[in-house]
């Protein structure tokens, strides 16, 4: 069938497009697994969705809201599973270290956003919101209320997520190879504690509902993370997350990110792409320097330090860290702490840069 005919078919029927997306995702996941790259279950679906959008268009494909929220909440519980009372005590002891690293990343990202704004690479405060190093979904939603172009904010945020996820996976794989080890094998169907699984799924649904009901920014990560950590810490919950269930949530998250790269957004951002990509790479490089400093002065192992300071989404880094030989609680503490601080400082930072760049915001 000619390419134009195939494209016309997928534009008029969503089922073949979902089948194509699922098939391409499966092939990429298998290929990435054969290469030994961590987070293949996230990156495969994400890249597949981007390829589909660029090649034949998005059409009516969109990940349903509630399954996506459920998948995000599952990742929140996966993060909570790594946080114990002892780890929290360690985090409290090292609070100055965590806060200094978190604010350093936020300040560097803010300076890059200010530079892009001053150079008028993107309209208004779009670059400020787009440069925020985390809380991607919340930044996209909040930016629109402050007059920024939500499409371009989404472009910058999710382009950075793609860059960071791929870079972190490659670095993780190279580090493991240099250590002479192998990445942990994926056991898709392990033995299951069914009562614990039922409790975990029930709480996941309740967490997703509570996040939406009470309109908590980033709540699908925050609510299960806090609830799961507390319940696990008090011995009231065993968080049971078999890999097949996590694989579903990873695919939903990956597809959701990839399908946001519509042709319209790509065309709209084409002229700014080199400078936007350059700013992302610069931020990643600066964070890499911070990771090196964290290793030298705080004694944190290099891969843990790299993932902890990596300016990507907490869910992406959580998936990569979970499949690598690193200090997962340390990584999650740094990522989650930055995520929470960004939620509260993002609007203030955007307003501050707007005032000092001679821009006027237009709150909705």
C-alpha positions in Angstrom: 0.0 0.0 0.0 1.4 3.4 -0.9 2.5 5.7 2.0 -0.2 8.2 1.2 -2.9 5.6 1.3 -1.6 4.2 4.5 -1.6 7.7 6.0 -5.2 8.3 4.9 -6.3 5.0 6.5 -4.8 5.9 9.8 -6.3 9.3 9.8 -9.8 7.9 9.4 -9.6 5.0 11.8 -8.0 5.1 15.3 -7.9 1.3 15.8 -5.3 0.6 13.2 -3.3 3.5 14.5 -3.4 2.1 18.1 -2.4 -1.3 16.7 0.5 0.3 14.8 1.6 2.2 18.0 1.4 -0.9 20.1 3.3 -3.0 17.5 6.0 -0.3 17.1 6.3 0.1 20.9 6.8 -3.6 21.4 9.5 -3.8 18.7 11.3 -0.8 20.2 11.0 -2.2 23.8 12.4 -5.6 22.7 15.2 -3.8 20.7 16.2 -1.6 23.7 16.1 -4.6 26.0 18.4 -6.5 23.6 20.8 -3.5 23.8 20.5 -3.6 27.6 19.2 -0.1 28.0 17.4 0.7 31.2 13.8 2.2 31.1 13.1 0.5 27.8 9.5 0.1 28.9 9.1 3.9 29.0 11.4 5.0 26.2 10.1 2.5 23.6 6.4 3.7 23.8 7.5 7.3 24.0 9.7 7.2 20.9 7.1 5.2 19.1 4.4 7.8 19.7 6.7 10.6 18.5 7.5 8.6 15.3 3.8 7.9 14.7 2.9 11.6 15.1 5.7 12.8 12.8 5.1 10.2 10.1 1.3 9.8 9.9 -0.1 12.4 12.3 -1.8 12.0 15.7 -5.4 11.9 14.5 -7.7 11.0 17.3 -5.1 9.2 19.3 -4.9 10.3 22.9 -4.3 8.3 26.1 -7.6 8.2 28.1 -7.4 10.5 31.1 -8.2 8.1 34.0 -5.9 5.2 32.8 -3.1 7.8 32.5 -3.8 9.1 36.0 -3.8 5.6 37.3 -0.5 4.9 35.6 1.1 8.1 37.1 -0.2 7.2 40.5 1.4 3.7 40.2 4.7 5.4 39.5 4.1 7.5 42.7 3.7 4.2 44.7 6.8 2.8 43.0 8.7 5.9 44.3 7.1 5.5 47.7 8.3 1.8 47.9 11.9 3.0 47.9 11.4 5.4 50.8 11.7 4.1 54.4 11.8 5.7 57.8 15.6 5.3 57.9 16.0 6.9 54.5 13.8 9.8 55.6 16.0 10.3 58.7 19.1 10.3 56.4 17.4 12.9 54.2 16.7 15.1 57.1 20.3 14.9 58.2 21.5 15.9 54.7 18.8 18.5 54.2 21.3 21.3 53.5 22.9 19.2 50.8 19.5 18.4 49.2 18.3 22.0 49.3 21.5 23.4 47.9 21.5 21.0 45.0 17.7 21.5 44.3 17.9 25.3 44.3 21.1 25.3 42.2 19.3 23.4 39.5 16.2 25.7 39.7 18.4 28.8 39.5 20.3 27.5 36.5 17.1 26.6 34.7 15.7 30.0 35.6 18.7 31.8 34.2 18.4 29.9 30.9 14.7 30.7 30.7 15.5 34.4 31.3 18.1 34.3 28.5 15.7 32.7 26.1 13.0 35.3 27.1 15.4 38.2 26.6 16.5 36.9 23.2 12.8 36.5 22.3 13.3 32.9 21.2 9.7 32.2 22.3 6.9 34.7 23.0 6.2 36.1 26.4 7.2 34.0 29.4 6.9 30.7 27.5 10.6 30.0 27.8 10.5 30.5 31.6 7.8 27.9 32.0 9.3 25.6 29.4 12.8 25.7 31.1 11.4 24.7 34.5 13.4 21.5 35.4 10.5 19.2 36.4 6.8 19.1 37.1 6.1 19.1 33.3 2.4 18.5 33.3 1.8 21.1 36.1 3.9 23.7 34.3 2.0 23.2 31.1 -1.3 23.7 32.8 -0.3 26.6 35.0 1.5 28.4 32.2 -1.7 29.0 30.2 -3.3 30.8 33.1 -0.4 33.2 33.1 -0.5 34.1 29.4 2.2 31.8 28.1 1.8 29.6 25.0 0.9 26.2 26.5 1.8 24.4 23.2 5.3 25.7 23.2 5.7 25.1 27.0 4.6 21.5 26.3 7.1 21.3 23.5 10.0 22.5 25.7 9.0 20.4 28.7 8.5 17.1 26.9 11.5 17.6 24.5 13.6 17.9 27.7 12.0 14.8 29.1 12.9 12.9 26.0 16.5 14.2 26.0 17.0 13.5 29.7 15.4 10.0 29.6 17.5 8.9 26.6 20.7 10.4 28.0 20.2 9.0 31.5 19.5 5.6 30.0 22.6 5.6 27.9 24.8 6.9 30.8 23.3 4.3 33.1 24.0 1.5 30.6 27.6 2.7 29.9 28.3 3.0 33.6 27.0 -0.6 34.2 29.1 -1.8 31.3 32.1 0.0 32.7 31.5 -1.7 36.0 31.5 -5.0 34.3 28.0 -5.9 35.4 24.7 -6.3 33.7 21.5 -4.4 34.1 18.9 -6.3 36.2 16.8 -8.5 34.0 13.1 -7.7 33.7 10.9 -10.4 35.3 7.5 -9.7 33.8 5.5 -12.2 35.8 7.0 -12.6 39.3 5.2 -14.3 42.2 2.5 -12.0 43.5 1.1 -11.2 47.0 -2.5 -10.9 45.8 -3.9 -9.2 49.0 -1.1 -6.6 48.9 -1.6 -6.1 45.2 -5.4 -5.5 45.7 -4.6 -3.0 48.5 -2.0 -1.2 46.3 -4.4 -1.0 43.3 -7.3 0.3 45.5 -5.1 3.0 47.0 -3.8 3.9 43.6 -7.3 4.5 42.3 -8.2 6.5 45.5 -5.0 8.5 45.1 -5.7 9.4 41.5 -9.3 10.4 42.4 -8.2 12.5 45.4 -5.6 14.3 43.2 -8.3 15.2 40.7 -11.1 15.9 43.2 -9.0 18.3 45.3 -7.1 19.7 42.3 -3.7 19.1 43.7 -1.0 20.2 41.2 1.1 17.1 40.4 -1.2 15.2 42.8 -1.0 11.9 40.9 2.6 11.7 42.0 2.5 13.6 45.3 -0.6 11.9 46.9 0.5 8.2 46.3 4.1 9.1 47.2 3.1 10.7 50.5 0.4 8.1 51.3 2.5 5.2 50.3 5.5 6.3 52.2 3.5 6.9 55.4 1.5 3.7 55.2 4.6 1.7 54.4 6.6 3.4 57.2 4.0 2.5 59.8 3.8 -1.1 58.5 0.2 -0.7 57.3 0.9 -1.4 53.6 3.1 -3.6 51.6 3.4 -2.0 48.1 3.1 -4.8 45.6 3.8 -3.7 42.0 4.5 -6.6 39.6 6.4 -5.7 36.4 3.5 -6.4 34.1 1.4 -3.8 35.9 4.2 -1.3 35.8 4.8 -2.0 32.1 1.2 -0.9 31.4 1.7 2.4 33.4 5.1 3.0 31.7 3.5 2.6 28.2 0.6 4.9 29.1 3.0 7.6 30.3 5.4 7.2 27.4 2.5 7.4 24.9 1.1 10.4 26.6 4.4 12.2 26.3 5.0 11.2 22.7 1.5 12.0 21.5 1.8 15.6 22.7 4.3 16.2 19.9 1.7 17.1 17.4 2.7 18.3 13.9 1.3 21.7 14.8 3.6 22.1 17.8 6.6 20.8 15.9 6.0 23.3 13.1 5.3 26.1 15.5 8.6 25.5 17.3 10.8 24.6 14.3 12.6 28.0 14.1 13.3 27.9 17.9 14.3 24.3 17.9 18.1 24.7 17.7 18.3 27.3 20.5 15.7 25.4 22.7 17.7 22.1 22.2 20.9 24.0 22.9 19.5 25.3 26.2 18.3 21.8 27.2 21.8 20.4 26.4 23.4 23.2 28.3 21.2 22.6 31.4 21.9 18.9 31.2 25.7 19.7 31.0 25.5 22.0 34.0 23.6 19.4 36.0 26.3 16.9 35.0 28.9 19.3 36.5 26.8 19.5 39.7 26.7 15.7 39.8 30.5 15.6 39.5 30.7 18.1 42.4 28.3 16.0 44.4 30.5 12.9 43.8 33.7 14.7 44.7 32.6 16.7 47.8 29.8 14.5 49.2 31.0 11.0 48.2 27.9 10.1 46.3 28.5 7.5 43.6 28.7 9.1 40.2 25.6 7.4 38.6 23.4 8.1 41.6 24.6 11.7 41.6 23.9 12.0 37.8 20.4 10.7 38.1 19.6 12.8 41.2 20.6 16.0 39.5 19.2 15.1 36.1 16.6 17.8 35.1 13.9 15.4 33.9 10.5 14.3 35.0 10.4 12.5 38.3 8.6 9.5 36.8 11.1 9.1 34.0 14.1 9.2 36.4 12.3 6.9 38.8 11.9 4.3 36.1 15.5 4.6 35.1 16.8 4.5 38.7 14.7 1.5 39.5 16.4 -0.5 36.7 19.9 0.6 37.6 22.3 -0.2 40.4 22.0 3.2 42.2 20.9 4.6 45.5 17.2 4.9 44.5 16.0 6.7 47.7 18.7 9.3 47.3 17.7 9.9 43.6 14.0 10.0 44.5 14.5 12.4 47.4 16.4 14.9 45.1 13.9 14.5 42.3 10.8 14.7 44.4 12.1 17.6 46.5 12.8 19.6 43.4 9.4 18.6 42.0 7.6 19.9 45.1 9.6 23.2 45.3 9.1 23.9 41.6 5.3 23.6 42.0 5.4 26.4 44.5 8.1 28.6 43.0 7.3 28.2 39.3 4.6 30.9 39.1 6.6 33.3 41.3 9.7 32.8 39.1 7.8 33.4 35.9 6.4 36.6 37.3 9.8 37.8 38.6 11.5 37.1 35.2 8.6 38.8 33.3 9.0 41.9 35.4 12.7 42.1 34.9 12.5 41.3 31.2 10.2 44.1 30.4 7.3 41.7 29.7 3.7 42.0 30.8 1.9 38.9 31.9 -1.7 38.3 31.0 -3.2 36.1 33.6 -6.4 34.4 32.5 
